[in-house]
Amino acid sequence: MARSLVPITVLLIAALVAAGQGFAQQQPQRPSEPRDPSTPTLFDPHFDSGRTQQFRRPGQPARAVPVTMPTSGAGETGFDATNARVNRKRKDAAQKRARADAENLPPIAATGPDRTVAPVFQRQESRAAQRRRATNSAPIPLDATGVVAARPIRKRVAEEDPFGPVGFYRGSFLYKPALEFSGGYNSNPGQRLNGKGSSFEKIGSELSVKSDWSRHELSADLRGSYIWYNDNDLTNLSKPDIDLKTRARLDLTKQTQAELEGKFALRADNPGDPNLPTDVSTPPMYIVPGGSAAITHRLNRLELSLKGSIERTAYGDAVLNNGDLLDLRDRNYNQYTLRTRAAYETLPGIKPFVEYGSDQRRHDRQNDAAGIARDSNGRMIKAGTQFELTGYLIGEASIGLFEREYKDPIFPNIQGPLFDASLTYYPSPLTTLKLEMKTTVDESILPGVAGSLRHDYGLQIDHAFRRWLIGTVTLGYGNDDYEGSDRLDNRYIVAGALLFKMSREIHFKAEARREWLKSTFEGQDYTSNIFTVGLRLQR
């Protein structure tokens, strides 16, 4: 039986092989063409040649069948093993559905009260909560590089005075000169009880110089004036007033600066000065030259400074009513001062500081005309804050303690609280407030008096009704406490002025001023009313 099945099996295998060869011969042969480098290869799953070929079996009509170039892993039958077209269609359909869903979303309801609840039961949002919500919902500011930008410091820019002097340049220096002519009436120029009045004229000049350098700075402020009285009995009260200051700043490094200052002043004693003899005819003149040097070093926010200065006060002879000269050289002295300060910038433009200083006063003569040694040593310590908030607050204010010890044992030490301030505040662009406070110990030659403890307080208010029309009100108070005696002088000042700026070069000014003194010493009270009009020419 097995032998009979072998021929049958061989015949069946031969028939299947012959049928396969006949079917393969019916397949069309592709011509071999050179491949175009710009066309995709057979391994590109997204390539579709768009060709159609005829495939038919024997006895079957020919029909057009799209053929896709085979991809990786596909044979020549055109089977796509990656399903690239199917995946692409699915992706496009998903994107269309997402866009349709986004367009069909309901609109976002506007923020507002809940209409479903009665207003009386609704919780009202506070102003603070509204500000917090607005701040939290505000977009974050970014700089050009995409980093969160730093919050800018809030500053008010000080406007330039449209009627201020522009000056002129000579080389690298800016010069601003000015001339003032004024006149008026003073009811009591001698500052005496029931004093006599007189008209007066005054002429003054100013010159401001400032360098325009990229580093370092040199500046000068030169002022001088002369006033004379027309009454024949008061011509001896005519006097000059000169104040010259120069300042140089040296930028040694980015953190270290040195400052040099020189000054010179020529003045005359007030006619009502209690240190003058009663029979003096002309108030004596005196000069105050001096200079200082300071160095400041910054360590990040910490600022350390050291300043030394020397100042001399020298008097001339006084002329008495009988024509004799009174020697006042026993009032001449030199003052040497050394101060150190440490400041720390806690906030931009705000620098709290602590300062300590000591000084020595050495007279030309060891003893004065009464045989008293008036040399003394002083020291002080104070703490305060320096403000550099441009357009808001500029200056500094401090409080502390001081003490002055005299060489002569008959004089007690002068000590007490110390108040110093020099502030300029801008409550609005049209209004400026200036506050001045100062505490000093002046020299005295009165018998039994160690010195004069002097306090000065001043307030000035400037208001611009127009840019060219400025009103000014000045209030002042001061007292002189003569240590070693019962004398106390209280000084008062009230003034009002109006400034009309016709142009940058021409200004007109009018002022009414009242000064009076109340003293515990009999016969020293006086009142003086001063009325002035003037013209200022500046460049």
C-alpha positions in Angstrom: 0.0 0.0 0.0 2.8 2.4 0.8 4.6 1.7 -2.4 1.4 2.6 -4.3 1.1 6.0 -2.6 4.6 7.2 -3.5 3.9 7.7 -7.3 0.7 9.6 -6.5 2.6 12.0 -4.0 5.3 12.8 -6.6 2.7 13.6 -9.3 0.9 16.0 -6.9 4.1 17.9 -6.0 5.1 18.2 -9.7 1.6 19.6 -10.5 1.8 22.3 -7.8 5.3 23.4 -8.9 4.2 23.7 -12.5 1.1 25.8 -11.6 3.3 28.2 -9.5 5.7 28.7 -12.4 2.8 29.5 -14.8 1.3 32.1 -12.5 4.7 33.8 -12.0 5.2 34.1 -15.8 1.9 36.0 -16.1 3.2 38.8 -13.7 4.3 42.0 -15.6 7.9 42.9 -15.3 8.9 46.4 -14.3 11.5 48.0 -16.5 14.7 49.0 -14.7 14.9 52.7 -14.7 17.6 54.9 -13.2 16.6 56.3 -9.8 15.9 60.0 -9.4 17.7 61.3 -6.3 14.9 63.8 -5.8 12.2 61.2 -5.5 11.6 59.3 -2.2 12.9 55.8 -1.8 10.8 52.7 -1.4 11.4 52.9 2.4 9.5 56.2 2.6 6.2 55.4 4.4 4.5 58.6 3.2 5.3 58.2 -0.5 2.5 57.6 -2.9 3.5 57.4 -6.6 -0.1 57.8 -7.8 0.5 55.1 -10.4 -2.1 52.4 -11.2 -1.3 49.0 -12.7 -3.5 46.3 -14.2 -3.7 43.1 -12.2 -6.0 40.4 -13.5 -6.2 36.7 -13.3 -6.9 34.6 -16.3 -10.5 35.1 -17.3 -11.0 38.2 -15.1 -11.5 41.7 -16.6 -8.7 44.2 -16.0 -9.4 47.0 -13.5 -7.4 50.0 -12.1 -6.0 49.3 -8.7 -4.0 52.1 -6.8 -0.5 50.9 -5.9 1.4 52.2 -2.9 5.1 51.9 -2.8 6.1 49.4 -0.2 7.7 50.5 3.0 10.2 48.8 5.3 9.2 45.3 6.0 6.8 45.2 3.0 7.0 43.0 0.0 6.3 43.9 -3.6 2.6 43.4 -3.2 2.2 47.1 -1.9 1.3 46.3 1.7 1.9 49.3 4.1 3.2 47.9 7.4 3.3 51.3 9.3 -0.2 52.5 8.8 1.1 56.1 8.2 -1.9 57.3 6.3 -4.3 55.9 8.7 -2.5 57.5 11.7 -2.4 60.8 9.9 -6.1 60.7 9.3 -6.8 59.8 12.9 -4.7 62.7 14.1 -6.4 65.2 11.7 -9.8 64.0 12.9 -8.8 64.4 16.6 -7.6 68.0 16.0 -10.9 68.9 14.2 -12.9 67.5 17.2 -10.7 69.5 19.7 -11.3 72.7 17.7 -15.0 72.1 17.5 -15.2 71.4 21.3 -13.3 74.6 22.0 -15.7 76.7 19.9 -18.7 75.1 21.5 -17.6 75.9 25.1 -19.9 78.3 27.0 -18.6 81.9 27.6 -16.8 82.7 30.9 -19.2 84.5 33.2 -18.2 88.1 34.1 -17.0 88.8 37.6 -19.9 90.3 39.5 -22.3 89.8 42.3 -24.3 86.6 42.6 -27.8 87.4 41.3 -29.2 84.2 42.8 -28.5 85.5 46.4 -30.1 88.7 47.8 -27.6 91.6 48.0 -28.1 91.9 51.7 -26.7 88.4 52.3 -23.8 88.8 49.9 -20.3 89.3 51.4 -18.8 92.7 50.4 -15.2 92.6 49.2 -13.0 95.0 51.1 -10.7 97.5 49.3 -7.6 95.7 50.5 -9.0 92.4 49.0 -9.7 94.2 45.8 -6.1 95.5 45.6 -4.7 92.1 46.4 -6.9 90.5 43.7 -5.8 93.1 41.2 -2.1 92.6 42.1 -2.3 88.8 41.9 -4.1 88.8 38.6 -1.7 91.4 37.0 0.7 90.0 34.4 4.3 89.5 35.6 6.6 92.0 34.0 9.4 90.5 32.1 12.5 92.1 30.6 13.9 91.6 27.1 15.6 88.3 28.1 12.4 86.8 29.6 13.6 87.2 33.2 11.2 88.7 35.8 12.0 92.4 35.7 12.9 94.1 39.0 10.3 96.4 40.4 11.3 100.1 39.8 11.9 102.4 42.7 9.2 105.0 43.0 10.7 108.4 42.5 9.3 111.8 41.6 11.4 113.6 39.1 12.2 117.1 40.1 11.1 119.5 37.3 13.6 121.9 36.0 12.8 125.6 36.7 11.7 127.0 33.3 12.8 130.5 34.6 16.1 129.4 36.1 19.5 130.6 34.9 21.1 128.6 32.1 24.6 130.1 32.4 27.3 129.8 29.8 30.3 127.6 29.3 34.0 128.5 29.2 36.0 125.4 28.5 34.7 122.6 30.7 33.2 125.0 33.4 29.6 126.3 33.6 29.3 129.9 34.9 26.1 131.4 36.3 26.5 135.1 37.3 23.8 137.3 38.8 23.4 140.9 40.0 20.8 142.2 42.5 19.7 145.8 43.1 17.3 146.5 46.0 16.1 149.2 48.2 13.6 149.9 50.9 13.1 151.1 54.4 14.2 149.7 57.8 12.4 151.1 60.9 15.2 150.2 63.3 18.6 149.3 61.6 20.5 149.9 64.9 18.4 147.2 66.7 17.9 149.5 69.7 15.0 150.2 71.9 13.0 152.9 70.2 15.6 153.1 67.5 15.5 155.4 64.5 14.6 154.3 61.0 16.2 154.9 57.6 15.9 154.1 53.9 18.6 152.0 52.4 20.0 150.6 49.2 21.7 147.3 48.6 23.7 145.8 45.8 24.8 142.2 45.6 26.5 139.9 43.1 26.8 136.1 42.8 28.8 133.8 40.7 28.3 130.0 40.6 31.0 127.9 38.9 30.8 124.1 38.3 33.0 121.8 36.3 31.6 119.4 33.7 33.9 116.5 33.9 33.3 112.7 33.7 35.2 112.2 36.9 35.9 114.5 39.8 34.2 117.8 40.3 35.3 121.4 41.1 32.7 124.1 42.1 32.6 127.5 43.6 29.9 129.7 45.1 30.9 133.4 45.4 28.5 135.9 47.0 29.0 139.5 48.0 26.8 142.5 48.9 27.0 146.0 50.4 24.2 147.9 52.2 24.3 151.6 53.1 21.8 153.7 54.9 20.8 157.2 53.8 20.1 158.8 57.2 23.1 160.9 58.3 23.0 159.5 61.8 23.0 155.9 60.6 25.6 155.9 57.9 28.1 154.2 60.3 25.9 151.1 60.1 26.6 150.6 56.4 28.6 147.3 56.0 29.7 144.7 53.5 28.9 141.0 53.5 31.1 138.5 51.6 30.8 134.7 51.5 33.1 132.7 49.3 33.2 128.9 49.1 35.1 126.4 46.9 34.7 122.7 46.8 36.5 119.8 45.1 35.5 116.2 44.9 38.1 113.5 44.0 36.8 110.2 42.8 39.7 108.0 44.0 37.9 104.7 43.3 34.3 103.5 42.7 33.9 103.2 46.5 36.2 106.0 47.8 35.8 109.7 47.5 37.8 112.6 48.9 36.4 116.2 49.4 38.3 119.4 49.9 36.6 122.6 50.8 37.8 126.2 51.4 35.9 129.2 52.5 36.2 132.8 53.4 33.7 135.2 55.0 33.8 138.9 55.8 31.0 140.1 58.1 30.2 142.8 60.7 28.7 142.3 64.2 25.1 143.1 64.6 24.5 146.5 66.2 22.5 144.9 69.0 25.1 142.3 69.9 25.5 142.3 73.7 29.2 141.6 73.4 29.8 145.1 71.9 30.4 148.1 74.2 27.4 150.5 74.6 29.4 153.4 73.2 30.6 151.7 70.0 30.0 153.9 66.9 30.6 151.3 64.1 30.1 147.6 64.5 33.5 145.8 64.2 34.3 143.8 61.1 35.6 140.2 61.4 36.8 137.5 59.0 36.2 133.7 59.1 38.6 131.8 56.8 38.8 128.0 56.9 39.2 124.7 55.2 38.3 121.1 55.5 39.3 117.7 54.1 37.1 114.6 54.2 37.3 111.0 52.9 34.4 108.7 52.4 34.5 104.9 51.7 31.5 102.7 50.8 31.3 99.0 51.6 28.2 97.9 49.8 25.5 99.7 51.8 27.8 100.8 54.7 29.3 104.2 54.3 32.2 105.4 56.5 33.5 109.0 56.5 36.2 111.0 58.3 36.4 114.8 58.2 38.8 117.3 59.6 38.5 121.1 59.5 40.2 124.2 60.7 38.5 127.6 61.0 39.8 131.0 62.3 37.8 134.0 63.6 39.7 137.3 63.6 38.2 140.7 64.7 39.2 144.1 63.7 39.2 147.2 66.0 35.9 148.8 67.0 35.4 152.6 66.6 33.9 154.3 69.7 31.8 157.4 69.7 34.7 159.6 70.8 36.8 158.3 67.8 39.0 156.0 69.8 39.8 152.4 68.7 38.9 149.5 70.9 41.2 146.4 70.6 39.2 143.2 70.1 42.0 140.8 69.4 41.3 138.9 72.6 38.3 137.5 70.7 40.4 135.9 68.0 40.6 132.2 68.1 41.2 129.0 66.0 38.9 126.0 66.0 40.1 122.5 65.1 37.4 119.9 64.5 37.4 116.2 63.8 34.3 114.2 63.0 33.6 110.6 62.0 30.3 109.2 60.7 28.9 105.7 59.9 25.8 105.4 57.8 23.9 102.4 56.4 21.4 102.6 53.6 18.5 100.6 54.8 16.2 101.6 51.9 17.0 103.4 48.6 17.5 107.0 49.5 17.3 106.5 53.3 20.6 106.4 55.3 20.5 106.3 59.1 23.8 107.4 60.6 25.7 107.8 63.9 28.2 110.7 64.2 30.8 111.6 66.8 32.8 114.8 66.8 35.2 116.7 69.0 36.8 120.2 68.6 39.2 122.6 70.3 39.1 126.4 70.5 42.4 128.1 71.1 42.5 131.9 71.4 45.4 134.1 70.3 45.7 135.5 73.8 45.8 133.1 76.7 43.6 135.5 78.8 41.1 138.1 77.7 40.9 141.8 78.9 39.3 140.6 82.2 42.1 138.0 82.8 39.9 135.0 82.0 41.1 132.0 80.0 38.5 131.3 77.4 40.0 128.2 75.7 37.6 125.2 75.6 37.1 121.7 74.3 33.9 120.4 72.9 32.4 117.0 72.0 29.1 115.7 70.7 27.4 112.6 69.5 24.2 112.4 67.5 22.1 109.9 65.5 19.9 110.7 62.6 18.8 109.9 59.1 19.9 111.3 55.7 17.3 111.5 53.0 17.9 111.5 49.3 14.4 111.0 47.9 14.6 113.2 44.9 11.3 115.1 44.4 10.0 114.1 47.9 12.5 114.7 50.7 16.1 115.8 50.7 18.5 116.6 53.6 19.1 115.2 57.1 17.9 115.4 60.6 19.5 114.3 63.9 19.3 114.4 67.6 22.1 114.0 70.2 24.0 115.4 73.1 26.9 117.9 73.4 29.2 119.2 76.0 31.7 122.0 76.1 34.4 122.1 78.8 36.2 125.4 79.6 39.8 125.7 80.7 39.0 128.3 83.4 37.5 126.5 86.4 35.2 129.4 87.2 33.0 128.4 84.2 30.7 125.5 84.4 30.5 123.0 81.5 27.8 123.8 78.9 25.9 120.7 78.0 22.4 119.7 76.7 20.4 118.1 73.9 21.4 118.7 70.3 18.9 119.3 67.5 20.1 119.6 63.9 18.1 119.5 60.7 18.2 120.7 57.2 15.2 119.2 55.3 13.5 120.1 52.0 10.1 118.5 51.5 8.0 118.6 48.3 4.4 117.9 49.3 3.3 118.7 45.7 5.1 119.9 42.5 3.9 123.5 43.4 4.8 123.7 47.1 8.2 123.4 48.9 8.8 123.3 52.6 12.2 123.9 54.1 13.0 123.2 57.8 16.2 124.4 59.5 17.3 123.5 63.0 20.7 124.3 64.5 22.3 124.2 68.0 25.6 125.9 68.6 27.7 127.4 71.4 29.0 130.8 70.6 31.9 132.7 72.3 31.2 135.6 74.6 33.3 138.2 76.4 30.7 139.2 78.9 32.0 139.1 82.5 31.0 135.8 84.2 29.5 134.4 81.0 31.1 131.2 79.7 29.3 131.2 76.3 26.0 131.6 74.6 23.9 128.5 73.9 22.2 129.3 70.7 19.1 127.5 69.2 17.7 128.5 65.8 14.6 127.1 64.1 13.3 128.2 60.8 10.5 127.2 58.4 10.1 128.5 54.9 7.1 127.7 52.6 7.3 128.4 48.9 4.3 128.1 46.7 4.1 128.6 42.9 0.8 130.3 42.0 2.2 130.2 38.5 5.5 129.0 37.2 6.5 132.6 37.1 4.9 133.8 40.3 6.2 132.4 43.6 5.0 133.3 47.1 7.1 132.7 50.2 6.3 132.7 53.9 9.2 132.6 56.4 8.8 131.9 60.2 11.7 131.8 62.6 12.5 131.5 66.2 15.7 131.5 68.2 17.0 132.0 71.7 20.3 132.8 73.2 21.0 131.5 76.7 24.0 133.2 78.2 25.5 130.5 80.6 26.6 132.1 83.8 24.0 134.8 83.9 20.2 135.2 84.0 20.0 136.7 80.5 17.9 134.9 77.9 17.1 136.5 74.5 14.2 135.3 72.4 14.3 136.2 68.7 11.4 136.1 66.3 11.1 136.5 62.5 8.0 136.7 60.3 8.3 137.5 56.6 6.3 137.3 53.4 7.7 137.7 49.9 6.5 137.6 46.3 8.8 136.7 43.4 7.9 137.6 39.8 10.0 135.8 37.1 9.6 137.9 34.0 12.1 135.7 32.1 15.2 133.6 32.7 17.3 136.7 33.0 15.0 139.2 34.9 13.3 138.7 38.2 11.4 141.1 40.5 11.0 140.7 44.2 9.1 142.3 47.0 9.3 141.4 50.7 7.9 142.6 54.1 9.8 141.4 57.1 9.4 141.9 60.9 12.1 141.1 63.4 11.8 141.5 67.2 13.7 140.5 70.3 12.4 139.9 73.8 15.1 139.8 76.5 15.2 139.2 80.2 17.8 141.9 80.4 16.2 145.3 80.8 16.5 147.7 77.9 17.5 145.2 75.2 14.1 144.7 73.5 13.7 146.0 70.0 11.4 145.7 67.0 12.4 146.2 63.4 10.1 146.3 60.3 11.8 146.0 56.9 10.3 146.6 53.5 12.3 145.7 50.4 11.8 145.7 46.6 14.5 144.5 44.2 15.6 143.5 40.7 17.7 140.5 39.9 19.6 140.1 36.6 21.0 136.6 36.0 22.5 134.7 33.2 
